[in-house]
Amino acid sequence: MVAIGGLDPGGGAGLARDFATARARGAVVTLIGTAWTDQSAQGVRGFEPRTPTSLAAALGPALEGAAAVKIGMVATPELAAVLVMALAGYPGPVVLDPVLGASSGGALFGGAASELLPLVRRATVTTANLAEAAALAGMPVGTVEEAVAAGRRLVADGAPAVLVKGGHLAGEAVDVLVMAGGEERFAATRVAGPSPRGTGCALATALAVELGRGRPLREAVAAAKGWLHGRIGAAVPVGEDWQLP
């Protein structure tokens, strides 16, 4: 598979987490960077995006024969446009984790959320947390019902499928998978203890691995979520962070 995203210097998220997840799931992965970030547990201080020309040159050979593609941090609207063009003829599954900011605070996309919508329409499935779903759909998302409504709005706008993640919901954590043919809810017991970084990256990468192996979308989501749930319970302290093992 191919993982596309930004470099987190702490290794808890971004490409480092994509690599660790893919290898843990038994997949071979090629990494394609979009940006170098300057961030820590206190937040994002800035990032330096790759040039569109450089990204386009890297994508061509990497996509040949890839079983799946996972996209995380895109960094700029210009790089998003490069990705849409590069993926135009790609036949495999594409998982988009629409990273707009870091969990510790600070922007990781230098544009409006609406400028990611062409990539949302191209992806096989978009995995968005509540804030990302709200920004992309242009509506408040703070309940399961609003998550469903946001997913439906994005699907009506051309997204093949949207998984709105409910980790930040009050009460039970419920993820909602919305597709043109219906929807499904995935409830999970919250894991006690600190919340590790990189869970969104890990879920999207694990999902891409499962789709690349030919699993149907619903089964792939369930498998990726089940694997991640166990990893969260085994999180370890790394400096000021808690990270997945």
C-alpha positions in Angstrom: 0.0 0.0 0.0 0.9 3.7 -0.2 0.6 6.1 2.7 0.6 9.8 1.9 0.9 12.4 4.7 3.0 14.6 6.9 6.0 13.9 9.0 5.3 14.2 12.8 8.7 14.7 14.5 7.5 12.9 17.6 6.5 9.8 15.6 3.1 9.4 17.3 1.1 10.4 14.2 1.5 11.0 10.5 3.7 8.9 8.3 5.5 7.3 11.2 2.2 6.0 12.6 1.1 4.9 9.1 4.3 2.9 8.7 4.0 1.3 12.2 0.3 0.4 11.6 0.8 -1.1 8.1 3.6 -3.2 9.3 1.7 -4.3 12.4 -1.1 -5.4 10.1 1.3 -7.4 7.9 1.4 -5.0 4.9 4.2 -3.6 2.9 4.0 0.2 2.7 5.5 3.0 0.7 5.6 6.4 2.3 5.0 9.7 0.4 5.5 12.9 2.3 3.4 16.0 1.8 4.9 18.2 4.5 7.4 18.5 7.3 5.7 19.6 10.5 7.0 21.4 13.6 4.8 20.2 16.4 4.9 18.7 19.9 2.4 17.8 22.6 1.8 21.5 23.1 0.5 22.0 19.5 1.6 22.8 16.0 4.1 25.6 15.5 4.1 25.4 11.7 4.7 23.2 8.7 6.6 23.3 5.4 4.7 21.7 2.5 6.3 19.8 -0.4 6.1 21.4 -3.8 3.3 20.2 -6.1 5.8 19.2 -8.8 7.8 17.1 -6.4 4.7 15.3 -5.1 3.4 14.6 -8.6 6.8 13.1 -9.5 6.8 10.8 -6.5 3.2 9.6 -6.9 3.5 8.2 -10.4 5.8 5.2 -9.7 4.5 4.7 -6.1 0.9 4.1 -7.2 1.8 1.5 -9.8 0.5 -1.8 -8.4 -0.3 -0.5 -5.0 -3.0 -2.5 -3.2 -4.5 0.6 -1.5 -3.8 4.2 -0.8 -4.2 6.0 2.5 -4.1 9.8 2.6 -3.6 11.8 5.7 -2.2 15.4 5.9 -2.5 17.1 2.5 -1.1 20.5 3.7 -2.3 22.7 0.9 -5.1 23.0 -1.7 -2.4 22.8 -4.4 -1.2 19.4 -3.1 -4.9 18.2 -2.8 -5.3 19.0 -6.5 -2.2 17.1 -7.4 -3.5 14.1 -5.5 -6.9 14.2 -7.3 -5.1 14.2 -10.6 -2.7 11.4 -9.7 -5.5 9.2 -8.5 -7.7 9.7 -11.5 -6.7 6.4 -13.1 -5.9 4.5 -9.9 -8.2 1.4 -9.6 -7.7 0.5 -6.0 -9.3 1.7 -2.7 -8.4 5.1 -1.4 -8.9 6.0 2.3 -8.8 9.7 3.1 -8.2 10.9 6.7 -8.9 14.7 6.2 -6.4 16.1 8.6 -7.2 19.8 9.2 -5.4 20.2 12.5 -3.5 18.4 15.3 -5.3 16.9 18.3 -3.0 19.1 20.4 -4.0 22.2 18.6 -2.9 24.1 15.5 -3.7 23.9 11.8 -2.3 21.3 9.4 -4.1 22.4 6.3 -3.4 25.8 4.7 -6.7 26.3 3.1 -10.5 26.1 3.6 -12.0 22.7 4.4 -14.1 23.0 1.2 -10.9 22.8 -0.8 -10.6 19.2 0.3 -14.0 18.2 -1.1 -12.7 17.1 -4.5 -10.5 14.6 -2.7 -13.4 13.5 -0.5 -15.4 12.8 -3.7 -12.4 10.8 -5.1 -11.8 8.7 -2.0 -13.4 5.3 -1.5 -14.1 6.3 2.1 -13.4 9.4 4.1 -12.7 9.0 7.9 -13.5 12.2 9.6 -13.7 13.1 13.3 -16.5 15.4 14.5 -14.7 18.6 13.9 -13.5 17.5 10.4 -17.0 16.3 9.5 -18.5 19.6 10.6 -16.0 21.6 8.6 -16.4 19.6 5.4 -20.2 19.4 5.6 -20.7 23.0 6.8 -22.8 22.2 9.8 -22.5 21.5 13.5 -21.7 17.9 14.5 -21.9 17.1 18.2 -24.4 14.2 18.3 -24.8 10.9 16.6 -27.8 12.2 14.7 -25.7 15.2 13.5 -22.9 12.9 12.5 -25.4 10.9 10.3 -26.7 14.1 8.8 -23.2 15.3 8.0 -22.3 12.0 6.4 -25.5 12.1 4.3 -24.7 15.7 3.2 -21.2 14.7 2.1 -22.5 11.6 0.3 -25.2 13.7 -1.5 -22.3 16.0 -2.5 -20.5 13.1 -4.2 -18.5 11.2 -1.5 -18.8 7.4 -2.0 -18.7 6.8 1.7 -18.0 8.7 5.0 -17.1 7.2 8.4 -17.8 9.9 11.0 -15.8 9.0 14.1 -17.5 9.4 17.4 -14.5 9.4 19.8 -15.3 13.0 20.9 -19.0 12.4 21.5 -20.3 12.7 25.0 -21.2 9.3 26.4 -20.9 6.2 24.2 -18.4 6.3 21.3 -20.3 5.6 18.1 -18.8 5.8 14.6 -21.3 6.2 11.8 -20.6 4.8 8.3 -22.8 6.5 5.7 -23.0 5.3 2.1 -25.4 5.9 -0.8 -27.1 2.6 0.1 -27.6 3.3 3.8 -25.7 3.6 7.0 -24.3 1.5 9.8 -23.4 2.4 13.4 -20.4 1.0 15.2 -20.5 1.4 19.0 -17.4 0.7 21.2 -16.7 0.7 24.9 -14.4 3.6 25.8 -10.9 2.5 26.9 -10.0 3.8 30.3 -6.8 5.9 30.6 -5.0 8.5 28.6 -6.0 9.2 25.0 -3.0 8.4 22.7 -2.0 10.4 19.7 -2.3 9.0 16.2 -5.5 7.0 16.6 -7.1 8.6 13.5 -4.0 7.9 11.4 -3.9 4.3 12.7 -7.6 3.6 12.0 -7.4 5.0 8.4 -4.2 3.0 7.6 -5.6 -0.2 9.1 -8.8 0.3 7.1 -6.8 0.8 3.9 -4.9 -2.4 4.6 -8.2 -4.3 5.0 -9.7 -2.8 1.8 -6.5 -3.6 -0.1 -7.0 -7.2 0.8 -10.4 -7.2 -0.7 -12.6 -6.9 2.3 -16.0 -5.2 1.9 -16.2 -1.8 3.4 -18.4 -2.7 6.4 -16.2 -5.7 7.3 -13.0 -3.6 6.8 -14.3 -0.9 9.2 -15.2 -3.5 11.8 -11.8 -5.2 11.6 -9.8 -1.9 11.7 -11.8 -0.7 14.7 -11.4 -3.9 16.6 -7.7 -3.9 16.1 -7.3 -0.3 17.1 -9.4 -0.8 20.2 -6.9 -3.3 21.6 -4.0 -1.0 20.7 -5.5 1.9 22.6 -5.6 -0.1 25.8 -1.9 -0.8 25.5 -0.8 2.8 24.9 2.6 3.8 26.4 4.0 7.1 27.5 6.6 8.7 25.2 7.9 11.9 26.5 4.9 14.2 27.1 2.8 12.1 24.8 0.9 8.8 25.0 1.4 6.8 21.9 0.1 3.5 20.4 2.5 0.6 20.9 
